[in-house]
Amino acid sequence: AGGTIIALSHGCRSLNNNEYQPLAERLRPHTLEAFTGQSHLLAPGRPLRRAIESGRLHSMVLWGPPGTGKTTLARLAADRCNAQFLQLSAVLSGVKDIREAIERAQQYRAAYARDTVLFVDEAHRFNKSQQDAFLPHVENGTITFIGATTENPSFELNNALLSRVRVYVLKALTREDLADIVRRALEHRESGLGQRGLTMEPAALDSLLHAADGDARRLLNLLEICADLVQGNVLDRALVLEVVSGSAMRRFDKGGEAFYDQISALHK
């Protein structure tokens, strides 16, 4: 089966009230001001921040580890620029899906005179011919291409595509960033946890941050499991250790960017 094109425009991202959303989705920021981390890209005055705020968005590739906000940043950029947001997964999609997305972008521009952001997750999974299918439409402005990848774009993406985009490097979230996300999750009513008055022991928080390894999605998935299992309203270290015991693995990708980073570190 081909990939599914997800069309999300102008911040309309909520599901029906009776449909389950993971905690990571419920806490997804809706404004740049609420976005956590990546201050080297999004601090006031930085080029990417200025481009988004001015509405003059350009095609780009967001390169960084999992759970660092690539999808969220693409959505926020589209919302801020009042553009249609279409999403493809390179794992599931083919040239047919790309053509359908381009056609939707053309129809949207003809009907509303507005731009379309086409977000491609796992962009490094597309082969050369699939990547080439974007080129004329990036060139003529039919779409603003935003690709997300965990692998080095210099090795995984075509030079022709790279010449038409800017590459931004996202960093793993710091412990301070992750701790701020936990605080928001426990305090905000929209998370579903704020209504329960849950608190977390400092030692439990420390164990949770270590297990997350800079990945906000992993952090919130683990926190949600802890919240489902807790008896009472205090998340303690014993509970967190029980939950993370099978998932507290450091990042490794057996042949990808992290693999070569660690090989290089060992050589040095």
C-alpha positions as CSV (number, residue, x, y, z in Angstrom):
1,A,0.0,0.0,0.0
2,G,1.1,3.5,-0.7
3,G,1.8,6.1,1.9
4,T,-0.9,8.3,3.4
5,I,-0.8,12.0,2.8
6,I,-1.7,13.9,5.9
7,A,-3.1,17.3,5.3
8,L,-3.0,19.7,8.3
9,S,-3.6,23.3,7.8
10,H,-3.5,26.4,10.1
11,G,-3.0,24.5,13.4
12,C,-6.0,22.1,13.0
13,R,-4.4,19.0,14.4
14,S,-6.7,17.7,17.1
15,L,-8.5,14.4,17.0
16,N,-12.0,13.7,18.1
17,N,-12.5,13.7,21.8
18,N,-13.1,10.0,21.9
19,E,-9.9,9.1,20.1
20,Y,-6.7,8.3,22.1
21,Q,-3.7,10.5,21.6
22,P,-0.3,9.7,23.1
23,L,1.0,12.1,25.7
24,A,3.7,13.3,23.3
25,E,1.0,14.3,20.8
26,R,-1.1,16.0,23.4
27,L,1.8,18.1,24.5
28,R,3.0,19.0,21.1
29,P,3.7,22.8,21.1
30,H,1.5,25.0,19.0
31,T,3.7,28.1,19.1
32,L,7.4,28.8,18.6
33,E,7.5,30.3,22.1
34,A,6.4,27.0,23.6
35,F,9.0,25.0,21.6
36,T,11.6,23.4,23.9
37,G,15.3,23.3,22.9
38,Q,17.2,24.1,19.6
39,S,18.0,27.7,20.8
40,H,20.9,27.7,18.4
41,L,18.3,27.8,15.6
42,L,15.3,29.4,17.2
43,A,16.6,32.1,19.6
44,P,15.4,35.6,18.7
45,G,17.4,36.9,15.8
46,R,18.5,33.6,14.4
47,P,18.1,33.1,10.7
48,L,15.6,30.2,10.9
49,R,13.5,32.1,13.5
50,R,13.5,35.2,11.4
51,A,12.5,33.3,8.2
52,I,9.5,31.6,10.0
53,E,8.4,34.8,11.7
54,S,8.6,36.8,8.5
55,G,6.6,34.2,6.6
56,R,9.4,33.8,4.1
57,L,9.9,30.1,4.5
58,H,12.5,28.3,2.4
59,S,13.0,24.6,1.7
60,M,15.2,22.8,4.3
61,V,16.3,19.6,5.8
62,L,16.1,19.1,9.5
63,W,18.9,16.7,10.6
64,G,19.0,15.4,14.2
65,P,18.4,12.5,16.6
66,P,14.9,11.2,17.2
67,G,12.6,13.1,19.5
68,T,14.3,16.5,19.0
69,G,11.3,18.3,17.4
70,K,11.7,18.0,13.7
71,T,8.1,17.2,12.9
72,T,6.9,19.8,15.4
73,L,9.1,22.5,14.0
74,A,7.9,21.8,10.5
75,R,4.2,22.1,11.6
76,L,4.9,25.3,13.5
77,A,6.6,26.8,10.5
78,A,3.7,25.9,8.2
79,D,1.2,27.3,10.7
80,R,3.2,30.5,11.2
81,C,3.4,31.1,7.5
82,N,-0.3,30.3,6.9
83,A,0.6,27.5,4.6
84,Q,-1.1,24.1,3.9
85,F,0.8,21.3,5.7
86,L,1.1,17.9,3.9
87,Q,3.1,15.1,5.4
88,L,4.6,12.0,3.8
89,S,6.6,9.2,5.3
90,A,9.5,8.0,3.1
91,V,9.1,4.6,4.7
92,L,5.6,4.1,3.3
93,S,5.4,6.4,0.3
94,G,6.5,6.2,-3.3
95,V,6.6,8.4,-6.4
96,K,2.8,8.1,-6.8
97,D,2.3,9.6,-3.4
98,I,4.7,12.4,-4.1
99,R,2.8,13.2,-7.3
100,E,-0.5,13.3,-5.5
101,A,1.0,15.7,-2.9
102,I,2.3,17.9,-5.6
103,E,-1.1,17.9,-7.3
104,R,-2.8,18.9,-4.0
105,A,-0.3,21.7,-3.6
106,Q,-1.1,23.0,-7.1
107,Q,-4.8,22.9,-6.4
108,Y,-4.4,24.6,-3.1
109,R,-2.4,27.5,-4.7
110,A,-4.9,27.8,-7.5
111,A,-7.9,28.0,-5.0
112,Y,-6.4,30.0,-2.2
113,A,-3.2,31.6,-3.5
114,R,-1.3,30.2,-0.6
115,D,1.8,28.0,-0.2
116,T,2.1,24.4,0.8
117,V,4.7,22.9,3.1
118,L,5.4,19.3,2.1
119,F,7.0,17.5,5.1
120,V,8.9,14.3,4.4
121,D,9.7,12.2,7.4
122,E,12.7,9.8,7.2
123,A,13.7,11.6,4.0
124,H,16.9,9.5,3.7
125,R,14.8,6.4,3.0
126,F,13.8,7.8,-0.5
127,N,16.0,6.5,-3.3
128,K,17.5,8.8,-6.0
129,S,14.5,8.7,-8.4
130,Q,12.1,9.5,-5.6
131,Q,14.2,12.4,-4.4
132,D,14.5,13.6,-8.0
133,A,10.7,13.8,-8.2
134,F,10.8,16.8,-5.8
135,L,13.3,18.9,-7.7
136,P,11.2,20.8,-10.3
137,H,8.5,21.6,-7.7
138,V,11.0,22.8,-5.2
139,E,12.7,24.8,-7.9
140,N,9.5,26.5,-9.1
141,G,8.0,27.1,-5.6
142,T,5.0,24.7,-5.9
143,I,6.1,23.3,-2.5
144,T,8.3,24.3,0.3
145,F,10.1,21.1,1.0
146,I,11.0,20.2,4.6
147,G,12.7,16.9,5.1
148,A,13.5,15.2,8.4
149,T,16.4,12.8,8.8
150,T,18.4,11.1,11.5
151,E,21.2,10.4,9.0
152,N,23.9,12.7,7.6
153,P,22.2,14.4,4.5
154,S,25.6,14.7,2.8
155,F,25.7,10.9,2.5
156,E,22.0,10.1,2.2
157,L,20.5,12.8,0.0
158,N,21.2,13.7,-3.6
159,N,23.4,16.6,-4.3
160,A,20.7,18.0,-6.6
161,L,18.2,18.1,-3.8
162,L,20.8,19.4,-1.3
163,S,21.6,22.3,-3.6
164,R,18.0,23.5,-3.3
165,V,17.6,23.3,0.5
166,R,19.3,24.5,3.6
167,V,20.4,22.0,6.2
168,Y,19.7,22.7,9.9
169,V,21.2,20.5,12.6
170,L,19.0,19.8,15.6
171,K,20.7,18.7,18.8
172,A,19.6,16.1,21.4
173,L,17.7,17.8,24.2
174,T,19.6,18.7,27.3
175,R,18.6,17.5,30.8
176,E,17.2,21.0,31.5
177,D,15.1,20.8,28.4
178,L,13.7,17.4,29.3
179,A,13.0,18.5,32.9
180,D,11.1,21.4,31.6
181,I,9.0,19.1,29.4
182,V,8.2,16.9,32.4
183,R,7.2,19.9,34.5
184,R,4.8,21.0,31.7
185,A,3.4,17.6,31.4
186,L,2.6,17.4,35.1
187,E,1.2,20.9,35.4
188,H,-0.8,21.4,32.2
189,R,-4.4,20.2,32.1
190,E,-4.1,19.5,28.3
191,S,-1.7,16.7,29.1
192,G,-4.3,14.8,31.1
193,L,-1.8,14.5,34.0
194,G,-2.2,18.0,35.4
195,Q,-5.8,17.2,36.5
196,R,-4.5,14.4,38.7
197,G,-2.1,16.4,40.8
198,L,0.8,14.0,40.1
199,T,4.3,14.9,41.5
200,M,7.7,13.3,40.9
201,E,10.5,12.6,43.4
202,P,13.8,14.2,42.4
203,A,15.5,10.8,42.2
204,A,12.7,9.5,40.0
205,L,13.1,12.5,37.7
206,D,16.8,11.9,37.4
207,S,16.3,8.3,36.4
208,L,13.7,9.3,33.8
209,L,15.9,11.9,32.2
210,H,18.8,9.4,32.0
211,A,16.6,6.9,30.3
212,A,15.2,9.5,27.8
213,D,18.7,10.1,26.4
214,G,17.8,13.5,24.9
215,D,14.7,12.2,23.2
216,A,11.5,14.0,24.2
217,R,9.2,11.4,22.6
218,R,10.8,8.6,24.6
219,L,10.6,10.8,27.7
220,L,6.9,11.4,27.4
221,N,6.1,7.8,26.5
222,L,7.9,6.6,29.6
223,L,6.2,9.3,31.7
224,E,2.8,8.2,30.4
225,I,3.4,4.6,31.4
226,C,4.5,5.7,34.9
227,A,1.4,7.8,35.3
228,D,-0.8,4.8,34.2
229,L,0.9,2.5,36.8
230,V,1.3,4.8,39.8
231,Q,-0.7,4.1,42.9
232,G,-1.5,7.4,44.5
233,N,-0.1,10.7,43.1
234,V,3.7,10.4,43.7
235,L,5.9,9.0,41.0
236,D,8.9,7.5,42.9
237,R,12.2,6.1,41.7
238,A,11.2,2.5,42.2
239,L,8.3,2.9,39.8
240,V,10.4,4.8,37.2
241,L,13.2,2.1,37.3
242,E,10.6,-0.6,36.8
243,V,9.2,1.2,33.7
244,V,12.6,2.1,32.2
245,S,14.3,-1.2,32.9
246,G,13.6,-2.6,29.4
247,S,14.1,0.7,27.5
248,A,17.0,2.5,29.2
249,M,19.3,1.9,26.2
250,R,21.7,4.5,24.9
251,R,21.3,5.7,21.3
252,F,22.9,3.4,18.7
253,D,22.1,2.7,15.1
254,K,24.5,-0.1,13.8
255,G,25.8,1.5,10.7
256,G,24.3,5.0,10.8
257,E,25.5,8.4,12.1
258,A,25.7,7.4,15.7
259,F,27.7,4.3,14.8
260,Y,30.4,6.3,13.1
261,D,30.4,9.0,15.8
262,Q,31.2,6.3,18.4
263,I,33.8,4.6,16.2
264,S,35.4,8.1,15.8
265,A,35.3,8.6,19.6
266,L,37.0,5.2,20.2
267,H,39.7,6.0,17.6
268,K,40.4,9.4,19.3
